[in-house]
Amino acid sequence: MTKTTLIVGDKVRITNTAWTDGKGGSGFSFGDIVEVVEAHRNGHWPIRAKNAAGETGLLGYNEIEIVEQPAKEPTAPMTKSVLDLLRRKGAITSLEAQGVLRCRQLPARILELKRLGHKIVTELKADPTGQKYARYHLQQAV
């Protein structure tokens, strides 16, 4: 794995032999998916992780691959407003975003949200006059 910054809550798969933290745990096995409970900045190891049984262990960055990272919250005010509206309504169009939020670049804000890890699906539609438009749907975690 290339060095990257992990945060607490990330899910990683073990791709190499791991060792325990010396507290009597049985350690992890190849292929296990574990949750990061402590990670150091700038890709320095070790990473403390726990498995489904609650056992913790230390891992090096060269022993894991990222499986799932939770979506990050946006910091830009308009992007944050778009996400809030999507969470309230479930779906939004550019016309709605412009009227409610004064957001004139909804596709750009949607792209920012996707890059932050939010699952947004684009549905292409046409109004009664034949004018095409996109409706963006936020996929909620199950």
GIPE-V368029 format. One record per pair of residues at least 4 apart in sequence whose C-alpha atoms are under 8 Angstrom apart, sorted by the first residue. I is the first residue (numbers start at 1). GAP is how many residues later the second one is. D is the distance in Angstrom with one decimal. If there is no record, write none. Layout:
BEGIN
i=I gap=GAP d=D
i=I gap=GAP d=D
END
This chain:
BEGIN
i=1 gap=60 d=6.5
i=1 gap=61 d=5.4
i=1 gap=62 d=7.4
i=1 gap=63 d=6.5
i=1 gap=64 d=5.8
i=2 gap=59 d=7.7
i=2 gap=60 d=7.6
i=3 gap=39 d=7.5
i=3 gap=40 d=4.9
i=3 gap=41 d=8.0
i=3 gap=58 d=6.7
i=4 gap=38 d=6.8
i=4 gap=39 d=5.3
i=5 gap=34 d=7.9
i=5 gap=35 d=7.8
i=5 gap=36 d=6.2
i=5 gap=37 d=5.9
i=5 gap=38 d=5.6
i=6 gap=4 d=6.6
i=6 gap=30 d=7.8
i=6 gap=33 d=6.1
i=6 gap=34 d=7.8
i=6 gap=35 d=7.8
i=6 gap=37 d=7.8
i=7 gap=29 d=7.0
i=7 gap=31 d=7.4
i=7 gap=32 d=6.2
i=8 gap=27 d=7.7
i=8 gap=28 d=5.1
i=8 gap=29 d=5.0
i=8 gap=30 d=5.8
i=8 gap=31 d=6.8
i=9 gap=26 d=5.8
i=9 gap=27 d=5.4
i=9 gap=28 d=6.4
i=9 gap=60 d=7.3
i=9 gap=61 d=7.0
i=10 gap=25 d=5.8
i=10 gap=26 d=5.4
i=10 gap=56 d=7.5
i=10 gap=57 d=7.8
i=10 gap=58 d=6.0
i=10 gap=59 d=4.6
i=10 gap=60 d=6.4
i=11 gap=22 d=6.6
i=11 gap=23 d=5.7
i=11 gap=24 d=4.7
i=11 gap=25 d=6.4
i=11 gap=55 d=6.3
i=11 gap=56 d=5.4
i=11 gap=57 d=4.9
i=11 gap=58 d=6.2
i=12 gap=21 d=5.5
i=12 gap=22 d=5.6
i=12 gap=23 d=6.4
i=12 gap=24 d=7.3
i=12 gap=52 d=6.1
i=12 gap=53 d=5.5
i=12 gap=54 d=4.4
i=12 gap=55 d=4.9
i=12 gap=56 d=6.8
i=13 gap=18 d=5.8
i=13 gap=19 d=5.6
i=13 gap=20 d=4.4
i=13 gap=21 d=6.4
i=13 gap=51 d=5.5
i=13 gap=52 d=5.3
i=13 gap=53 d=6.4
i=13 gap=54 d=6.2
i=14 gap=4 d=7.5
i=14 gap=14 d=7.8
i=14 gap=15 d=7.1
i=14 gap=16 d=5.4
i=14 gap=17 d=5.1
i=14 gap=18 d=5.5
i=14 gap=19 d=6.5
i=14 gap=20 d=7.7
i=14 gap=49 d=5.9
i=14 gap=50 d=4.6
i=14 gap=51 d=6.7
i=15 gap=15 d=5.7
i=15 gap=16 d=6.0
i=15 gap=48 d=5.2
i=15 gap=49 d=5.1
i=15 gap=50 d=6.8
i=16 gap=14 d=5.9
i=16 gap=46 d=7.9
i=16 gap=47 d=4.8
i=16 gap=48 d=7.1
i=17 gap=11 d=7.8
i=17 gap=12 d=6.8
i=17 gap=13 d=6.2
i=17 gap=46 d=7.1
i=18 gap=9 d=6.8
i=18 gap=10 d=6.0
i=18 gap=11 d=7.0
i=18 gap=12 d=7.8
i=18 gap=39 d=7.8
i=18 gap=40 d=7.2
i=18 gap=41 d=6.0
i=18 gap=45 d=7.2
i=19 gap=8 d=5.7
i=19 gap=9 d=7.1
i=19 gap=38 d=6.5
i=19 gap=39 d=6.3
i=19 gap=40 d=7.0
i=20 gap=4 d=7.6
i=20 gap=5 d=6.2
i=20 gap=6 d=6.7
i=20 gap=7 d=4.6
i=20 gap=8 d=7.5
i=20 gap=36 d=7.2
i=20 gap=37 d=4.5
i=20 gap=38 d=6.0
i=21 gap=4 d=7.3
i=21 gap=6 d=7.8
i=21 gap=35 d=6.9
i=21 gap=36 d=4.7
i=21 gap=37 d=5.6
i=25 gap=30 d=5.9
i=25 gap=31 d=6.9
i=25 gap=32 d=7.5
i=26 gap=29 d=7.5
i=27 gap=28 d=7.2
i=27 gap=29 d=7.2
i=27 gap=30 d=5.9
i=28 gap=4 d=6.6
i=28 gap=23 d=7.5
i=28 gap=29 d=7.3
i=32 gap=19 d=7.8
i=33 gap=18 d=7.1
i=33 gap=34 d=7.9
i=34 gap=15 d=6.1
i=34 gap=16 d=5.6
i=34 gap=17 d=4.7
i=34 gap=18 d=7.1
i=35 gap=14 d=5.3
i=35 gap=15 d=5.4
i=35 gap=16 d=6.5
i=36 gap=11 d=7.0
i=36 gap=12 d=6.1
i=36 gap=13 d=4.3
i=36 gap=14 d=6.6
i=37 gap=10 d=7.8
i=37 gap=11 d=5.7
i=37 gap=12 d=5.1
i=37 gap=13 d=6.8
i=38 gap=9 d=5.9
i=38 gap=10 d=5.0
i=38 gap=11 d=6.8
i=39 gap=6 d=7.6
i=39 gap=7 d=7.2
i=39 gap=8 d=4.8
i=39 gap=9 d=6.4
i=40 gap=4 d=5.8
i=40 gap=5 d=6.5
i=40 gap=6 d=7.2
i=40 gap=7 d=6.8
i=43 gap=18 d=7.0
i=44 gap=17 d=7.5
i=45 gap=14 d=7.1
i=45 gap=15 d=5.1
i=45 gap=16 d=6.0
i=46 gap=12 d=5.8
i=46 gap=13 d=5.3
i=46 gap=14 d=4.9
i=46 gap=15 d=7.2
i=47 gap=11 d=5.4
i=47 gap=12 d=5.0
i=47 gap=13 d=6.1
i=47 gap=14 d=7.3
i=48 gap=8 d=6.7
i=48 gap=9 d=5.7
i=48 gap=10 d=4.7
i=48 gap=11 d=6.4
i=49 gap=7 d=5.4
i=49 gap=8 d=5.6
i=49 gap=9 d=6.4
i=49 gap=10 d=7.3
i=50 gap=4 d=5.5
i=50 gap=5 d=5.3
i=50 gap=6 d=4.2
i=50 gap=7 d=6.4
i=51 gap=4 d=5.6
i=51 gap=5 d=6.7
i=59 gap=4 d=6.5
i=59 gap=5 d=7.6
i=60 gap=4 d=7.2
i=69 gap=48 d=7.5
i=70 gap=47 d=6.8
i=71 gap=45 d=5.7
i=71 gap=46 d=4.2
i=71 gap=47 d=5.3
i=72 gap=44 d=5.3
i=72 gap=45 d=6.4
i=72 gap=46 d=7.6
i=73 gap=7 d=7.5
i=73 gap=43 d=7.2
i=74 gap=5 d=6.3
i=74 gap=6 d=5.4
i=74 gap=39 d=7.1
i=74 gap=42 d=7.3
i=75 gap=4 d=7.4
i=75 gap=5 d=6.5
i=76 gap=4 d=6.1
i=77 gap=4 d=6.2
i=78 gap=4 d=6.2
i=78 gap=23 d=8.0
i=78 gap=25 d=7.1
i=78 gap=31 d=7.6
i=79 gap=4 d=6.3
i=79 gap=30 d=5.3
i=79 gap=31 d=7.8
i=79 gap=33 d=7.4
i=79 gap=34 d=7.2
i=80 gap=4 d=6.2
i=81 gap=4 d=6.2
i=81 gap=20 d=7.3
i=82 gap=4 d=6.1
i=82 gap=15 d=7.4
i=82 gap=19 d=7.7
i=82 gap=24 d=7.9
i=82 gap=27 d=7.3
i=82 gap=28 d=8.0
i=83 gap=4 d=6.1
i=83 gap=30 d=7.6
i=84 gap=4 d=6.3
i=85 gap=4 d=6.0
i=85 gap=5 d=7.7
i=85 gap=7 d=7.8
i=86 gap=4 d=4.8
i=86 gap=5 d=5.5
i=86 gap=6 d=6.4
i=86 gap=51 d=7.3
i=86 gap=52 d=6.2
i=87 gap=51 d=7.1
i=90 gap=47 d=5.8
i=90 gap=48 d=5.6
i=90 gap=49 d=7.9
i=91 gap=44 d=6.5
i=91 gap=45 d=5.3
i=91 gap=46 d=4.3
i=91 gap=47 d=6.2
i=92 gap=4 d=6.3
i=92 gap=5 d=6.8
i=92 gap=43 d=5.5
i=92 gap=44 d=5.3
i=92 gap=45 d=6.8
i=93 gap=4 d=6.2
i=93 gap=13 d=7.9
i=93 gap=40 d=7.5
i=93 gap=41 d=6.1
i=93 gap=42 d=4.7
i=93 gap=43 d=6.3
i=94 gap=4 d=6.1
i=94 gap=9 d=7.9
i=94 gap=10 d=7.3
i=94 gap=11 d=7.7
i=94 gap=12 d=5.7
i=94 gap=13 d=7.7
i=94 gap=39 d=8.0
i=94 gap=40 d=7.4
i=94 gap=41 d=7.7
i=95 gap=4 d=6.2
i=96 gap=4 d=5.9
i=96 gap=5 d=7.9
i=97 gap=4 d=5.3
i=97 gap=5 d=6.4
i=97 gap=6 d=5.4
i=97 gap=7 d=7.4
i=97 gap=9 d=6.8
i=98 gap=4 d=4.3
i=98 gap=5 d=4.6
i=98 gap=6 d=5.5
i=99 gap=4 d=7.7
i=105 gap=4 d=6.6
i=106 gap=4 d=6.1
i=107 gap=4 d=6.2
i=108 gap=4 d=6.4
i=109 gap=4 d=6.3
i=110 gap=4 d=6.2
i=110 gap=10 d=7.6
i=111 gap=4 d=6.2
i=112 gap=4 d=6.3
i=113 gap=4 d=6.6
i=113 gap=5 d=5.6
i=114 gap=4 d=4.9
i=114 gap=5 d=6.3
i=114 gap=6 d=6.6
i=118 gap=20 d=7.7
i=118 gap=21 d=7.9
i=119 gap=19 d=6.1
i=119 gap=20 d=5.3
i=119 gap=21 d=7.6
i=120 gap=16 d=6.4
i=120 gap=17 d=5.5
i=120 gap=18 d=4.6
i=120 gap=19 d=5.8
i=121 gap=15 d=5.7
i=121 gap=16 d=5.2
i=121 gap=17 d=6.6
i=121 gap=18 d=7.1
i=122 gap=12 d=6.3
i=122 gap=13 d=5.9
i=122 gap=14 d=4.7
i=122 gap=15 d=6.4
i=123 gap=11 d=5.6
i=123 gap=12 d=5.1
i=123 gap=13 d=6.2
i=123 gap=14 d=7.6
i=124 gap=8 d=7.1
i=124 gap=9 d=5.9
i=124 gap=10 d=4.6
i=124 gap=11 d=6.4
i=125 gap=7 d=5.7
i=125 gap=8 d=5.4
i=125 gap=9 d=6.0
i=125 gap=10 d=7.2
i=126 gap=4 d=5.3
i=126 gap=5 d=5.3
i=126 gap=6 d=4.2
i=126 gap=7 d=6.0
i=127 gap=4 d=5.4
i=127 gap=5 d=6.5
i=127 gap=6 d=7.7
END
